[in-house]
């Protein structure tokens, strides 16, 4: 229209020159849009991370020498003396709160809000102090104030001398084998290890677990009973006392989940025989099991956050609550220390129990087949996916065919514009616009169908997996780390929701267009077919070589994310224990190693990309060279419109070859997420449905129930 307004005529070479320039500008513009989107996402992520780091609780790791001067955190002075003496190793003066916000929060009348712990108590070397009180009275908070996990209000002081070993309720148990849960970051000593296991009364369990201490323990000890978790946590505490220098031991109601006779053995062998040996000081919370109470020298009674000290057990029994005194008299024993020397390893049988730890299966197939793609398109049903694939293929091919045809009409119209009248040129232009509008409409239909299929597929796959997860037996969650399940429902599902639909649609569009380009080049300039054949073979070879490495690297990357999620989940459950045992730096270093291993697989794809781009540019240049030479040789036989179109399409091959390779590999990498979800659905065990019980069909079934108390 601009040329006609200036009185000039449109030519084929000028039309395709404009077409080629516009096509070359499309890729940088698309990359710029993607880059801007990535920058915005990165800035938003950085702000969220900054808000998380800056807005943390501010509790310092006081056992690693962090400077807390000028903050609201508890001030701790660590001073360890080499010669033990009857001195005070701990002195705490409240009040304390669970957070800095609560520590400075006041109501309208000026009084404090929230739970506050107040009182004054100390701990001397070599003594056992019992901490008692009703439920939610502040017993665990008393131990947390010793650990520096409570924020100090104005006037509160906290002085601690020595290294601390802490057993929380429930105990913090790392995911791994039984031996790994006991040893953790400490050096392994076999004699001390078996002493700790024997003192924690775990020998009968070792005989029942498959593989003994090589049995796998899930995160938070999910594969264990409550008593087993308590005894496994106690085994680690005892081993820490044996393998490292510990001055203060804090036990948070560690005997509440074990039987009375087991509690008596633990008190005699572990508490009195090992923990209290060597002038260690012990603070032990007692709530429902008072077996160790006779061994206590003093009692700290906690009521509504107020800590009061009793000089003896008899003093507490005479002034404590009637309910606690009754429970204490019923469960108190007469423990005597029992030393364990030269403990021999037990016989670890092959009885059915916990499964052995096994490596995670990373890859099952060397390549991704049609079945995985059909599973994705069918929303979990392979047969339906094949039908959907055919339905989507028709508009995709039709759209690209119409695109090539409209380009041909544009060249034909431009070539005839110099020979026909303006009225005939306008009719040709209208004809061209009609087919362009039709092609655009079909492309919208194609996009709508593909997006609809992608949304339906993501929803159906998610619902199918969720249904299988809900009905899975408890044993599956016992042996499967929570990070693996989280990885499937976060990273893998995100690939189905966002990444795979876009990459698959772009690849299908570009590969069909590339085939159309090759067809136009061969049709317009037949001698160019001599170069097109070897180029396509080279294209296929590069694609196979590049995709193998990228596919396996993505599998390693996907499988390596599960341990990262599990490590974060494990650490978040035991922050107080980690800080008390000064394990923060070790866990950070271990997490950094896992992150590095995962990053090696993640960046493996980017190492091959420069080589791939250089190789594909060379192949594309061969097609351009062959097409140009053919047009020169056939300058009298090939119409200018066909020659211009062939050269313009040949120039497009350089970029399309790169995009087809990268998009195909990226789409295949995202299909690995589909493969992982498919295997998850296939491997998830299903709990057998026992059906419903017909009460009317069983006359002996009780119709009424009642509870009666006698005596």
Secondary structure, DSSP 4 states (H G I P E B T S, - for coil): -HHHHTT----HHHHHHHHHHHHHHHHHHHHHHHHHHHHHHHHHHHHHHHHHHHTS-----GGGT---TTSSSPP------SS--S-EEEEEE--EESSHHHHT-B-TTS-B-S-EEEEEEEEETT-EEEEEESTTSSHHHHHHHHHT-SEE-TT-EEEE-S-EEEE-SSPP--SEEHHHHHHTTSPP-HHHHHHHHHHTT-HHHHHHSTTGGGBEE-GGGTTS-HHHHHHHHHHHHHHHHHHS--SEEEEESTTTTS-HHHHHHHIIIIIIIIISTTS-EEEEE-SS--TTGGG-SEEEEEETTEEEEESSHHHHHHHS-HHHHHHHHHH----------SPPPPP----S-SPBP-PPP--S-SS--HHHHHHHHTTT-HHHHHHHHHHHHHHHHHHHHHHHHHHHHHHHHHHHTTTS-HHHHHHHHHHHHHHHHHHHHHHHHHHHHHHHHHHHHHHHHHHHHHHHHHTS-HHHHHHS-HHHHHHIIIIIHHIIIIIHHHHHHHHHHHHHHHHHHHHHHHHH-GGGHHHHHHHHHHHHHHHHHHHHHHHHHHHHHHHHHHHHHHHHHHHHHTHHHHHHTT-HHHHHHHHHHHHHHHHHHHHHHHHHHHHHHHHHHHHHHHHHHHHHHHHHHTTTTS-HHHHHHHHHHHHHHHHHHHHHHHHHHHHHHHHHHHHHHHHHHHH-----------STT-TTS-S--------
